[in-house]
């Protein structure tokens, strides 16, 4: 049994998400784990094919309830990402936390043992806690994208622009440096002696790259052209 597994960037309900291909593996892993950390962009409100924020939030709660049913004793922690940091979604998460004491949600970060979990949008340029708040608010104001933008996005993905863009925007060493700097900014909240960081957002899977004595891990994403894996977290 794994003590803790980490998932991120499923982008549920987007037409481009391939999360359904991993669903059985996700539920099996949750059944065997004591703790599941969902590290943001689990739901994609900007590109949801379900409908508006309310309908997508309802579908997200149903998905989370299925995950909780996978294991009687599993503890699920949900970290918000930029694509799922919406008031309607937060209301559903708060209600689920009230209804089931095995579920908790966190807006920006979580520490368990020697590990810190965060979505990873802190690896954007010049990010700090205040800018992260503003960045998330800008996503909360974005409407669901229409058919024209969907077609444009599909065309760009067919050209693998998203894969090239991730490599250009998120070179590994730069990402690690930015996250480490952000950890310095929030040290008063998370403490020191962090040994492992688990994050998403960049859509670039990685396992154990080291910077400043900290090892960094990324699940990838369930979208075409990007590898995805369920990561087992080290909480020691």
N, C-alpha and C positions, 0 to 999 in steps of 0.2 A: 504494500500500500504506500503510495506517495503521500508525504506530509502535505505538500502544496504544489498545485499546478497553476500555470499562468496561460491565459488566452488573451489575445488582443486583435483588434482590427478585423473583426468578422464582417463588418459592414452589412449586417442583417437588413434584409428587405430592399436592398439595392439590386437592380437587375444584374449588375456585374459581380455580385457576391457569389462565391462558390462555397459558402458555409454549409449548405445542405449536404455537400459531398463529404464533409467532415463530421456531420451531426452524430452519427453512431459512435465514432471515436471520441468525440467530446463527452457524450453521455457516459460511455464506458469509463473514461478517465475520471470523470466526476464521481462515479460510483465507487472508485477505488481510492479517491483522495479524501483527506481530512479537510483540506482548505482549497477553494478555487478562487483565484484572483482574476477578475475580468478587467484588463488594463486599458479600457477606453476604445471608442469607436466600435463598440459591439453592435450598436444600431446606427444606421446612416439615415438621419432625417432629411438631409439635403437632397438625397437621391432616392428616397423611399418610393417604392412602387405600390405600397399599401394604400397610400392616401396622405392626408394631412397629419399634423403633429398628434392629434388626439387618437386617430386610428392606428398610427404607428406605435404610439405609446402603449395602447391596449395590446397590440401584437407582441411588443417587447415584454410586457409583464407576463403574458402567456408563455413565452419562450423561457423566461427566468423561472417560472413555476415548474416547467418541465425539467429544467436543470436541477432545481432543488429536490424534485421528486426522485432524481436518479440515485441519491444516497441519503439514507435516513439521518446520518450524523454530519453530513458535509456542511461546512461553513463557507458561504459565498460572499466575497467582497467585490463590489462593483465600483470601479474608478471611472469617472466621466472622461471622455475625450472631446475634442472639438466638434465632432459630428454628432454627439449625443448629449451635449450640455444644453438642454432645453428645459424651460420651466414645466411644460406638460410632462416630460419624462421624469423630471425630479419629483413631481407630485406622485407619480406611480411608484417610484423607488422608495419614497418616504412611506407610502401606504403599505408597500410590501414589507418594509422593515418593521412596521408596526404589527403586521399580521404574522410574521415569521421571524423568530429571534435568531434563526440561522443566517439571516441576510442582513448585510450592512452596505451602505454606499458612501463614497468619499468624493468630494469635488476635485481634488488635485493630487493628493498623494497618500500613501499608506506605508507604515513601517511595521514589519513583523520580524521579530528577532533581529538578525544582522542584515536584513534585506529591506530595501526601499522599492516601492512600486509606484510608478507614475505613467501617465499616458505617453509622454515623449514629445508633446508639442513645446515643451520647454527647450527643445533643441533647435527651435527656430531662431533666427538671428536676433541678437540683443534682447533676449527674453529675460524677464525678472518677474517676481510675483505680481506686481501691479500691471505690467504689460500682458501677462498671461490672463488676468481677469478681463482686461479690455478685449483681448483676442477672442476669448470664449464668448463674450457678449456679442461680438460682431457676428459670430456664427449663429447665435440664438436668434438674431434678427433676420437671417437669410431665409427667404421662402423656399419651399420645395421647388426644385428646378423643373421646367416644363419640357415638352417633347423636343423642341428645337435644341435645347442644351443637352438633352439626353443623346440625341443623334450626334452632336459634335463631340461629346465625351466618348461615345462608342468609336467614332472615327479615330480619335487621338489614341485610344487604347489599342485599336487594331494596328496602329503604327508603332506601338510600344513606347509612346512618348512618356507615359507614366513611369516606366522602368528607367529610362534614361534620365528623366527629371529627378527621380529619387537619388540617383547616383550623383548628379550634379549638386542638388540642394543639400544632400545629407552625407557628405564624405565621412567615413567612420571616425577619424581622429577629431574632426571638428565637432561632430555630434557628442562624443565623449567629453570633450573639453567644455562644451556648453552645458551639458547636464551636470557635470561636476561643479561648475560655477553656480548653477542654480541650487544645488545641494548646499553650497556654502551660504546662499541667501536664506535658506529655510532651516538652517542648522538648529535654530532655537526651537523649532517644532519637531524635528525628527531626531535630534541628538547627533552624536558623533559615532565613530567606529562602525561606519557602514561598510559592509564587505561585498554585497552584491546589489546591483540595480537591475530591475526588470521594467522594460518600457516597450512602447509600440510607436505608432504614428509614422515612422520613416518608411515603413514597408520594406525594410532591409533586414532580413533575419541575421542574427549573430549570436554566438554562444561563447561568452567568456573573454572577450577582448578586455585587456586590463589598462587602466589609466589611474594614476595617483593611488595605486594600491586597491582599487575597486574593480570588480569584474562586472561587465555589462552584458545583458542578454536581451534579445528581441525575438518575438515569435514570427515575424513576417506578417503576411496578410492573406486573407482568402479571396484574392482577386486574381484575374488572369495574368500570367506572366510573373507572378511573385510566389516564392516558396512559403509554405506555412507549416508550423509544427507546434505541438503542445509542449511547453517547456516545464520541466520539473524544477521548482525553486529550492534553493539551499537557504534555510532560515537560521543556520548556525552562526 
